Amino acid sequence: MFGGLGSLPGAFIASLLIGLIQTFAVALNGSLASVFGPLDPSLGPSPLTDIWNVTIAQIAPILPYVLLVLVLIFRPMGLLGTRES
Protein backbone atom coordinates (compact mmCIF):
# COMPACT_ATOMS: atom_id res chain seq x y z
CA MET A 1 0.00 0.00 0.00
CA PHE A 2 2.83 2.37 0.81
CA GLY A 3 4.63 2.00 -2.50
CA GLY A 4 1.55 1.61 -4.65
CA LEU A 5 -0.68 -1.41 -5.15
CA GLY A 6 0.99 -3.73 -7.64
CA SER A 7 4.08 -1.55 -8.01
CA LEU A 8 7.21 -3.59 -7.34
CA PRO A 9 9.62 -0.61 -7.70
CA GLY A 10 7.37 1.43 -5.39
CA ALA A 11 7.39 -1.33 -2.76
CA PHE A 12 11.19 -1.54 -3.00
CA ILE A 13 11.65 2.22 -2.58
CA ALA A 14 9.13 2.30 0.26
CA SER A 15 10.93 -0.49 2.13
CA LEU A 16 14.28 1.28 1.77
CA LEU A 17 12.75 4.56 2.91
CA ILE A 18 11.13 2.99 5.98
CA GLY A 19 14.37 1.21 6.89
CA LEU A 20 16.48 4.35 6.54
CA ILE A 21 14.08 6.55 8.49
CA GLN A 22 13.79 4.06 11.33
CA THR A 23 17.56 3.45 11.46
CA PHE A 24 18.41 7.14 11.54
CA ALA A 25 15.73 7.77 14.17
CA VAL A 26 17.24 5.11 16.44
CA ALA A 27 20.74 6.49 15.85
CA LEU A 28 19.76 10.04 16.81
CA ASN A 29 20.35 10.86 20.44
CA GLY A 30 18.07 13.76 21.17
CA SER A 31 14.76 14.59 22.70
CA LEU A 32 11.81 16.40 21.24
CA ALA A 33 12.84 19.43 23.30
CA SER A 34 16.15 19.62 21.44
CA VAL A 35 14.38 19.40 18.09
CA PHE A 36 11.66 21.91 18.90
CA GLY A 37 13.77 24.15 21.16
CA PRO A 38 11.97 27.50 20.70
CA LEU A 39 8.65 25.91 21.62
CA ASP A 40 9.93 24.81 25.04
CA PRO A 41 7.02 24.69 27.52
CA SER A 42 9.31 24.96 30.55
CA LEU A 43 8.00 28.45 31.33
CA GLY A 44 5.48 26.95 33.70
CA PRO A 45 3.93 23.66 34.80
CA SER A 46 2.39 21.89 31.87
CA PRO A 47 1.15 18.37 31.13
CA LEU A 48 3.44 18.40 28.05
CA THR A 49 6.69 18.43 30.04
CA ASP A 50 6.86 14.62 30.00
CA ILE A 51 6.39 14.54 26.24
CA TRP A 52 9.32 16.93 25.71
CA ASN A 53 11.64 14.42 27.41
CA VAL A 54 10.82 11.61 24.96
CA THR A 55 13.79 10.80 22.75
CA ILE A 56 13.58 10.39 18.99
CA ALA A 57 14.81 6.80 19.37
CA GLN A 58 11.78 6.05 21.56
CA ILE A 59 9.34 7.19 18.87
CA ALA A 60 11.20 5.38 16.06
CA PRO A 61 8.79 2.38 16.04
CA ILE A 62 5.80 4.60 15.22
CA LEU A 63 7.51 6.57 12.44
CA PRO A 64 6.59 4.05 9.67
CA TYR A 65 2.93 4.41 10.61
CA VAL A 66 3.18 8.20 10.59
CA LEU A 67 4.84 8.00 7.17
CA LEU A 68 2.09 5.66 5.95
CA VAL A 69 -0.61 8.11 7.04
CA LEU A 70 1.22 10.99 5.34
CA VAL A 71 1.54 9.04 2.08
CA LEU A 72 -2.14 8.09 2.22
CA ILE A 73 -3.08 11.74 2.72
CA PHE A 74 -0.85 13.28 0.04
CA ARG A 75 -0.48 10.40 -2.46
CA PRO A 76 -3.36 7.97 -1.99
CA MET A 77 -2.22 5.90 -4.96
CA GLY A 78 1.17 5.22 -3.33
CA LEU A 79 4.68 6.48 -3.97
CA LEU A 80 4.99 5.14 -7.51
CA GLY A 81 1.40 4.06 -8.07
CA THR A 82 -0.57 5.36 -11.02
CA ARG A 83 -4.19 6.47 -11.15
CA GLU A 84 -6.58 4.17 -12.85
CA SER A 85 -9.10 5.90 -15.06
CNS distance restraints for C-alpha pairs under 8 A (distance, minus, plus):
assign (resid   1 and name CA) (resid   5 and name CA) 5.38 0.50 0.50
assign (resid   1 and name CA) (resid  78 and name CA) 6.30 0.50 0.50
assign (resid   2 and name CA) (resid  10 and name CA) 7.74 0.50 0.50
assign (resid   2 and name CA) (resid  11 and name CA) 6.88 0.50 0.50
assign (resid   2 and name CA) (resid  14 and name CA) 6.32 0.50 0.50
assign (resid   2 and name CA) (resid  68 and name CA) 6.14 0.50 0.50
assign (resid   2 and name CA) (resid  71 and name CA) 6.91 0.50 0.50
assign (resid   2 and name CA) (resid  72 and name CA) 7.70 0.50 0.50
assign (resid   2 and name CA) (resid  78 and name CA) 5.29 0.50 0.50
assign (resid   2 and name CA) (resid  79 and name CA) 6.57 0.50 0.50
assign (resid   3 and name CA) (resid   7 and name CA) 6.57 0.50 0.50
assign (resid   3 and name CA) (resid   8 and name CA) 7.83 0.50 0.50
assign (resid   3 and name CA) (resid   9 and name CA) 7.67 0.50 0.50
assign (resid   3 and name CA) (resid  10 and name CA) 4.02 0.50 0.50
assign (resid   3 and name CA) (resid  11 and name CA) 4.34 0.50 0.50
assign (resid   3 and name CA) (resid  12 and name CA) 7.47 0.50 0.50
assign (resid   3 and name CA) (resid  13 and name CA) 7.03 0.50 0.50
assign (resid   3 and name CA) (resid  14 and name CA) 5.29 0.50 0.50
assign (resid   3 and name CA) (resid  78 and name CA) 4.79 0.50 0.50
assign (resid   3 and name CA) (resid  79 and name CA) 4.71 0.50 0.50
assign (resid   3 and name CA) (resid  80 and name CA) 5.92 0.50 0.50
assign (resid   3 and name CA) (resid  81 and name CA) 6.76 0.50 0.50
assign (resid   4 and name CA) (resid  10 and name CA) 5.87 0.50 0.50
assign (resid   4 and name CA) (resid  11 and name CA) 6.80 0.50 0.50
assign (resid   4 and name CA) (resid  77 and name CA) 5.72 0.50 0.50
assign (resid   4 and name CA) (resid  78 and name CA) 3.86 0.50 0.50
assign (resid   4 and name CA) (resid  79 and name CA) 5.83 0.50 0.50
assign (resid   4 and name CA) (resid  80 and name CA) 5.70 0.50 0.50
assign (resid   4 and name CA) (resid  81 and name CA) 4.22 0.50 0.50
assign (resid   4 and name CA) (resid  82 and name CA) 7.70 0.50 0.50
assign (resid   5 and name CA) (resid  77 and name CA) 7.47 0.50 0.50
assign (resid   5 and name CA) (resid  78 and name CA) 7.12 0.50 0.50
assign (resid   5 and name CA) (resid  81 and name CA) 6.54 0.50 0.50
assign (resid   6 and name CA) (resid  81 and name CA) 7.81 0.50 0.50
assign (resid   7 and name CA) (resid  11 and name CA) 6.20 0.50 0.50
assign (resid   7 and name CA) (resid  80 and name CA) 6.77 0.50 0.50
assign (resid   7 and name CA) (resid  81 and name CA) 6.21 0.50 0.50
assign (resid   8 and name CA) (resid  12 and name CA) 6.24 0.50 0.50
assign (resid   9 and name CA) (resid  13 and name CA) 6.19 0.50 0.50
assign (resid   9 and name CA) (resid  80 and name CA) 7.39 0.50 0.50
assign (resid  10 and name CA) (resid  14 and name CA) 5.98 0.50 0.50
assign (resid  10 and name CA) (resid  78 and name CA) 7.54 0.50 0.50
assign (resid  10 and name CA) (resid  79 and name CA) 5.89 0.50 0.50
assign (resid  10 and name CA) (resid  80 and name CA) 4.89 0.50 0.50
assign (resid  10 and name CA) (resid  81 and name CA) 7.05 0.50 0.50
assign (resid  11 and name CA) (resid  15 and name CA) 6.10 0.50 0.50
assign (resid  12 and name CA) (resid  16 and name CA) 6.34 0.50 0.50
assign (resid  13 and name CA) (resid  17 and name CA) 6.06 0.50 0.50
assign (resid  14 and name CA) (resid  18 and name CA) 6.10 0.50 0.50
assign (resid  14 and name CA) (resid  79 and name CA) 7.43 0.50 0.50
assign (resid  15 and name CA) (resid  19 and name CA) 6.11 0.50 0.50
assign (resid  16 and name CA) (resid  20 and name CA) 6.09 0.50 0.50
assign (resid  17 and name CA) (resid  21 and name CA) 6.08 0.50 0.50
assign (resid  18 and name CA) (resid  22 and name CA) 6.07 0.50 0.50
assign (resid  18 and name CA) (resid  64 and name CA) 5.95 0.50 0.50
assign (resid  19 and name CA) (resid  23 and name CA) 6.00 0.50 0.50
assign (resid  20 and name CA) (resid  24 and name CA) 6.04 0.50 0.50
assign (resid  21 and name CA) (resid  25 and name CA) 6.03 0.50 0.50
assign (resid  21 and name CA) (resid  63 and name CA) 7.66 0.50 0.50
assign (resid  21 and name CA) (resid  64 and name CA) 7.98 0.50 0.50
assign (resid  22 and name CA) (resid  26 and name CA) 6.25 0.50 0.50
assign (resid  22 and name CA) (resid  60 and name CA) 5.55 0.50 0.50
assign (resid  22 and name CA) (resid  61 and name CA) 7.08 0.50 0.50
assign (resid  22 and name CA) (resid  63 and name CA) 6.86 0.50 0.50
assign (resid  22 and name CA) (resid  64 and name CA) 7.39 0.50 0.50
assign (resid  23 and name CA) (resid  27 and name CA) 6.22 0.50 0.50
assign (resid  24 and name CA) (resid  28 and name CA) 6.16 0.50 0.50
assign (resid  25 and name CA) (resid  56 and name CA) 5.90 0.50 0.50
assign (resid  25 and name CA) (resid  57 and name CA) 5.38 0.50 0.50
assign (resid  25 and name CA) (resid  59 and name CA) 7.96 0.50 0.50
assign (resid  25 and name CA) (resid  60 and name CA) 5.47 0.50 0.50
assign (resid  26 and name CA) (resid  56 and name CA) 6.92 0.50 0.50
assign (resid  26 and name CA) (resid  57 and name CA) 4.17 0.50 0.50
assign (resid  26 and name CA) (resid  58 and name CA) 7.54 0.50 0.50
assign (resid  26 and name CA) (resid  60 and name CA) 6.06 0.50 0.50
assign (resid  27 and name CA) (resid  57 and name CA) 6.91 0.50 0.50
assign (resid  28 and name CA) (resid  56 and name CA) 6.57 0.50 0.50
assign (resid  28 and name CA) (resid  57 and name CA) 6.45 0.50 0.50
assign (resid  29 and name CA) (resid  55 and name CA) 6.96 0.50 0.50
assign (resid  29 and name CA) (resid  56 and name CA) 6.94 0.50 0.50
assign (resid  29 and name CA) (resid  57 and name CA) 6.95 0.50 0.50
assign (resid  30 and name CA) (resid  34 and name CA) 6.17 0.50 0.50
assign (resid  30 and name CA) (resid  35 and name CA) 7.41 0.50 0.50
assign (resid  30 and name CA) (resid  55 and name CA) 5.45 0.50 0.50
assign (resid  30 and name CA) (resid  56 and name CA) 6.02 0.50 0.50
assign (resid  30 and name CA) (resid  57 and name CA) 7.90 0.50 0.50
assign (resid  31 and name CA) (resid  35 and name CA) 6.68 0.50 0.50
assign (resid  31 and name CA) (resid  52 and name CA) 6.64 0.50 0.50
assign (resid  31 and name CA) (resid  53 and name CA) 5.65 0.50 0.50
assign (resid  31 and name CA) (resid  54 and name CA) 5.44 0.50 0.50
assign (resid  31 and name CA) (resid  55 and name CA) 3.91 0.50 0.50
assign (resid  31 and name CA) (resid  56 and name CA) 5.72 0.50 0.50
assign (resid  32 and name CA) (resid  36 and name CA) 5.99 0.50 0.50
assign (resid  32 and name CA) (resid  37 and name CA) 7.99 0.50 0.50
assign (resid  32 and name CA) (resid  51 and name CA) 7.60 0.50 0.50
assign (resid  32 and name CA) (resid  52 and name CA) 5.14 0.50 0.50
assign (resid  32 and name CA) (resid  53 and name CA) 6.48 0.50 0.50
assign (resid  32 and name CA) (resid  54 and name CA) 6.15 0.50 0.50
assign (resid  32 and name CA) (resid  55 and name CA) 6.13 0.50 0.50
assign (resid  32 and name CA) (resid  56 and name CA) 6.66 0.50 0.50
assign (resid  33 and name CA) (resid  37 and name CA) 5.27 0.50 0.50
assign (resid  33 and name CA) (resid  39 and name CA) 7.89 0.50 0.50
assign (resid  33 and name CA) (resid  40 and name CA) 6.35 0.50 0.50
assign (resid  33 and name CA) (resid  52 and name CA) 4.94 0.50 0.50
assign (resid  33 and name CA) (resid  53 and name CA) 6.59 0.50 0.50
assign (resid  36 and name CA) (resid  40 and name CA) 7.00 0.50 0.50
assign (resid  40 and name CA) (resid  52 and name CA) 7.93 0.50 0.50
assign (resid  41 and name CA) (resid  45 and name CA) 7.98 0.50 0.50
assign (resid  41 and name CA) (resid  46 and name CA) 6.94 0.50 0.50
assign (resid  41 and name CA) (resid  48 and name CA) 7.25 0.50 0.50
assign (resid  41 and name CA) (resid  49 and name CA) 6.76 0.50 0.50
assign (resid  42 and name CA) (resid  46 and name CA) 7.69 0.50 0.50
assign (resid  42 and name CA) (resid  49 and name CA) 7.06 0.50 0.50
assign (resid  45 and name CA) (resid  49 and name CA) 7.59 0.50 0.50
assign (resid  48 and name CA) (resid  52 and name CA) 6.50 0.50 0.50
assign (resid  49 and name CA) (resid  53 and name CA) 6.90 0.50 0.50
assign (resid  50 and name CA) (resid  54 and name CA) 7.08 0.50 0.50
assign (resid  54 and name CA) (resid  58 and name CA) 6.58 0.50 0.50
assign (resid  54 and name CA) (resid  59 and name CA) 7.67 0.50 0.50
assign (resid  55 and name CA) (resid  59 and name CA) 6.92 0.50 0.50
assign (resid  56 and name CA) (resid  60 and name CA) 6.28 0.50 0.50
assign (resid  59 and name CA) (resid  63 and name CA) 6.71 0.50 0.50
assign (resid  60 and name CA) (resid  64 and name CA) 7.98 0.50 0.50
assign (resid  62 and name CA) (resid  66 and name CA) 6.43 0.50 0.50
assign (resid  63 and name CA) (resid  67 and name CA) 6.07 0.50 0.50
assign (resid  64 and name CA) (resid  68 and name CA) 6.06 0.50 0.50
assign (resid  65 and name CA) (resid  69 and name CA) 6.25 0.50 0.50
assign (resid  66 and name CA) (resid  70 and name CA) 6.26 0.50 0.50
assign (resid  67 and name CA) (resid  71 and name CA) 6.16 0.50 0.50
assign (resid  68 and name CA) (resid  72 and name CA) 6.14 0.50 0.50
assign (resid  69 and name CA) (resid  73 and name CA) 6.15 0.50 0.50
assign (resid  70 and name CA) (resid  74 and name CA) 6.13 0.50 0.50
assign (resid  71 and name CA) (resid  75 and name CA) 5.15 0.50 0.50
assign (resid  71 and name CA) (resid  76 and name CA) 6.46 0.50 0.50
assign (resid  71 and name CA) (resid  78 and name CA) 6.64 0.50 0.50
assign (resid  71 and name CA) (resid  79 and name CA) 7.28 0.50 0.50
assign (resid  72 and name CA) (resid  76 and name CA) 4.38 0.50 0.50
assign (resid  72 and name CA) (resid  77 and name CA) 7.51 0.50 0.50
assign (resid  72 and name CA) (resid  78 and name CA) 7.07 0.50 0.50
assign (resid  75 and name CA) (resid  79 and name CA) 6.65 0.50 0.50
assign (resid  77 and name CA) (resid  81 and name CA) 5.11 0.50 0.50
assign (resid  77 and name CA) (resid  82 and name CA) 6.30 0.50 0.50
assign (resid  77 and name CA) (resid  83 and name CA) 6.52 0.50 0.50
assign (resid  78 and name CA) (resid  82 and name CA) 7.89 0.50 0.50
